[in-house]
Amino acid sequence: MTGGAGFLGGFVLDGLKRRGCRQILVPRIEEYDLVRMSDIERMYDDMRPDVVIHLAAVVGGIGANREHPGEFFYKNLMMGVQLIEQGRLRGIEKFVAIGTVCAYPKFTPVPFQEDSLWDGYPEETNAPYGLAKKMLLVQSQAYRQEYGFNSIFLLPVNLYGPGDNFDPASSHVIPAMIKKCVDAVDRGEATIECWGTGSASREFIYAADAAEGILLATEHYNKPEAVNIGSGFEITIRDLVDKIANLTGFAGEIRWDNSKPDGQPRRCLDVSRARDEFGFTARTGFDEGLKATVEWYRANRKRLFA
């Protein structure tokens, strides 16, 4: 499993262990640079996997995507394309490619249905990342058609939960806002600043739920069509920030910087295919998950930013 040392990877590892999996191999970046073909070949030679779950990715929020579009495109594309090709050449049983909600067109009818993936260009700030990931769907379908290679493609929506990335330079909106609010409370600050207008909407899935969806698909789904992994829940960024402020005890002013981008106008997935094909439904309520994430950050922030 690539990316096993990452945020989502930890939850997937836990799920595999609960299922009794004994041979779980995680290539570490210190040993294998999965952007390089020679390292991918060496990883396959050393580990000889039967199934590959490809979670590794170079990711970040809107700011990181705007600053590193070339890096995000190249590294995500090369990791995925080469891992799939080497998996095919070695005859592995199954490849599970993890895509991104950023692959959807900027103006996708809500809720996003998988069949709408090709109905327009992705939102500009994260299009390079989204398109690099979407190419793994094309490759998976092409390899299934020509070689009979069993590669599936999953589309998780925005993740959150304990253990998330709280680095302001690269974090997504939930950990970024939790950190801002908690830090403002600790410092006695009267204001925080948020990007955009707050009018954009997002769907979020608790990372442990997303991991369970990925594992159910790994066990039971073997078709070419992409599958959304989400909660089917939508909230505006303004309402999200208000929730986080309430949970963290921040009672000051929230200032919106309209010069910064909102990103994609709306995100909410149709989650019926995952339910129908392999019985997946997200179980963690949003308020419950947010509370657990805030508590985790409070308990770990000194270690994270020592």
N, C-alpha and C positions, 0 to 999 in steps of 0.2 A: 504494500500500500504506500504510494507516494504521498507526501504531505502528512504522514502519520504523527509528526511532532508538532503539527500546527493546531490551530483552534478547533476546527471541525474534526481534524484527524484524531484528537484525543477522545472525542465522543464515539467516533467510529471504532476505534480500538477497544473501548469499553464494551461496545455492542458485540464485537467479534468474540471477545473473551467470555461474555455472558452466554454466547451461543456454543461455547466449548471449542472454539478454534485454537489449535495448539501451535501451528506453524504460521505465525504472523510476522512478516518481514517488512521492516521499514527502512528504506534507504535514507541515510542522513546526508544533508548537504555538505557536511565536512568531508564525506567520503565519495559522494557521487554528485557531480554537477549535471543535472538532468537536461540542461540545455545542450550539452555536448554529446554527440553520437557515441564517441568512444566510451564515455562514462555510462551511458545507457546500456551499451553492449556488455560492459564489464558488470554492471548491476544484474542484468539478466543471467550472465554466466555464473555469477556468484550465488544468486538467490534461487534461480530456476523456479519461478512462480507458476502456479496453475491458473490463478485468477489475479488480475491487476485492478485495483481501485485507484484511479488517478485523481487525487485530491490536490496535489501540489500546484500552486499558482502564485504569480506575482500580482498582488491585489492592493487596493486602497480606495479611499473615498474620492470625491470629486476633485479635490485639490491635487492628490497624488496622480490621478489620471490625467489631469491637465499638464502636470509637470513632466510626466514620463510616458507619453503616448507611444513613443518608439520602443522603449524598453518593454512596456507591458505587451505590445503586439508581438515583438520578436520572441521574447522568452516564453510566453504562454503558447505561442504557435509551435515553436521548435520542440518544447517539452512534449506536448501532446502528440504531434504528428510522428515524431521519432519513436516515442514509446509504443504507439499503435503499430507502426511498421515493424519494429523489432518483435513485438508480441505476435504479429501475424507470421513472421518468418520462423518463429520458434514454436508455433502451433499451440499457444496457450489456449485454455478452455474458454476464457471470457475476459473481456476488457470493459471496465465501467468508466466511462468518460464523464467528468463532472463539468457542466457548462456554467452558464450564468444568466440571470434575468436581464443583464445588460445586452444580451444578444437580440432581444426583441426590438422591433422598430420603435422609433421615438413616439409615434402616435398610434399605438395599438389599442383597438377596442377593448374595454374593460368588461369582464375579466379576461386576461390574456389567455388565449387558447393556443396550443402548440402549433396548430395549422396556420397561425398568423405570423410565424417566424420570418417568412420571406416577403411580407407585404410592405416593406419599406426599410429605410436606413436607420440604424440605431441612433440614440441620442448622442450628439457630437462629442460631449466631454468624455464619454467612455466607449465610443465606437471602436477604437483600435483593440481594446481588451475584449469587448463583446464579439467582434468579428473573428479574432484569433480563436476564441473558444468555440464559436459556431462552426468553424472549419472542421472541428473534430466530429461534429454531426455529419457533415458531408463525407468525411473520410470513413466514418463508421458505416454509413449506408453504402458507400461505394465498395468497401472491402467485404461487406456482407454479400453484396450482389455478385462480385467477381470471384471472391475467394471462399465464401461461406464462413467468414470470420465473425464470431459472435461478439460484437461490440455494441454496447447500448449507451445512450446519451441522456443525461438527467440535467434538469434546469432548476437548481435551487434558487429561491428568492433570497433577499437580504437576511443574513444570519445575525443573531445576537445571543448573548448568554454569558455565564461565568467563564473566565479565561479568554475573553475577547481581547482584541488589540486596542489598547488605550493610548497609543502614541499619537499625539496631536498631528504629527506630520503625515500619517498614513491611515488613521482610524476612520471608520464609517460613522454615520450620524449618531447612533445610540451610544456607543462608548465615548464618542467625542463630547456629547452633551452631558452624559453622566459625569465625566471628568470636570467639565466646565462648572457644572452646578455644585458638585461636592467641593471643588477647590475654592469656589467663590464663597461658600458657606464657611469653610475653614478660615479664609482670610478676611472675612467680614466685608466682602465686596458687595456693592449695591447694584451692579449691572453685569450682565453677560451679553455677548454678541453672537448672533447666529447668521449663517449665510442665507441669502435669498429672501424670498417674501414669506415663506412658511406655507404657501398655498399648495405646493406639490404634495402628492400623497405617496405613501409607500406601504408595502406589505412586508412583514417580518416573520421569520420562523425561528423558534428556539433551537439552538444548535443540536441539542440532544434529540429533538424531534426530527430534524433534517437527517441526522445520522441514521436514525431508525428507518426513514424512508429510503435512504441509499442502500442500506443492508437488505431491506425487503426486496428492492429491485434487483440487487445482486443475486438473491436467492431465487426469485420467481419470474423476472421479466427478461424476455429474450426476443424482442421485436425491434425493427428498425426505427420506429417513430420515437421522437423526443418525448420526454415526460416531465411535466412540472412537479417540483417538490416544494410545496408551500402550505400556508395555513388558511388561505382564502379570506384573510382579514386585511382591511385597508384603513389607514389613518393618515391625516394630513401631518406634515412636519410641525406646523404650529401646535396642533393638539398633542403631538408626541412630546414636544419640548415642555408644554404645560404639565403633562403627566410626570415627566422626569423631574421638573422643578418641585412638584408636590411631593414626590417620593423622597427627594434628597433634602427637603426643607428649605429650598432656595425661594425666598419671598421677594427678591428684588426685581428690577426692571429687565425685561428681555428686549434687546434692540436688534432689529432686523436690518442687515446690510444688503439693500436691494441691488447694489452694484455686483454682487456675487451671484453665480448661476444657481437656479433651482434644480437643474438636472432634468431628467425625464418628468413630464407633467404628472403622470399617474402610473402606479404599479399595483396591480392586484391580479393574482393568477386564478385561472380555472383549474381546480385541483381534482377534477372528477376522473381523469385518466388514471392517476396514481391510485385512487380509491378503487376503481373498477378493475384495473389490471393486476395489482398486487396488494390491495387491501390497506393502503396507507392513509391514515388521517392524523394530522397534527393534534396533540393532546394537551399541550401546555397553554393555558390562558395567557394573554398578553400581559395583563397586570401582574400575574404571578411570576412570569418570566422576567419582567422588568425589575421587580422587587429583588429577585434572586441575583440579578446582574449587579444592581446597585450595592447589595450587601457584599458581594464578592469583591467589588472594587474597593469599598471601604476597608475591607479586611486585608487587602493585598497591595494597596497603593504605595505604601512606604517601600515595600520590596521592589515594586515595579519601577519606581522613580528614585531609588536610593542614589 
